Amino acid sequence: MDYQVRDARITDVERIHALAEAAALLRPGEARAPLGGLDLLRQLVYLPNAAVLVADARRTIVGAAVLALRPSVVEGGMVGTIDLLVVDPAHAASGVADSLLNEALRSARNKGCVSVEAAPPTDPAERARWIGHDFVDAGPRIVRDLAPAGATRDR
């Protein structure tokens, strides 16, 4: 099935939230948080220091990724955090997750990030996917350096 990875629209937020709930990626009690997942997603769609991406297959959202940016003195610039990567199980084999990861990395690079981090997946196949995108273990996170080839950064 063909799909397109694009920036999320406000009308996509409920489907993104439903995918994340179905995949059990939201914390229990999230609805009691001061700013619940739906409200936060609605805000992130419009913020310049975030990117909410969706994979759209014939007007149906089949995957999503959320990239948030933060400044880091230690890293020497902006660091992107892939906070959410979710794919509808019916589309898991179609390369949606890889396309979302590639687009999140491209977006981070375009926004001036020096690296991208994420929580390491517990599933070995998912871990292999992230390692295939050049992420490496770095303590409690996995990290991908975005410095241009041949460039060095002081840490």
Secondary structure, DSSP 4 states (H G I P E B T S, - for coil): ---EEEE--GGGHHHHHHHHHHTT-SPTTGGGSSS-HHHHHHHHTT-TTEEEEEEEETTEEEEEEEEEEEEETTTTEEEEEEEEEEE-GGGGGGTHHHHHHHHHHHHHHHTTEEEEEEPPPSSHHHHHHHHHTT-EEETTEEEEE-PPTT-----
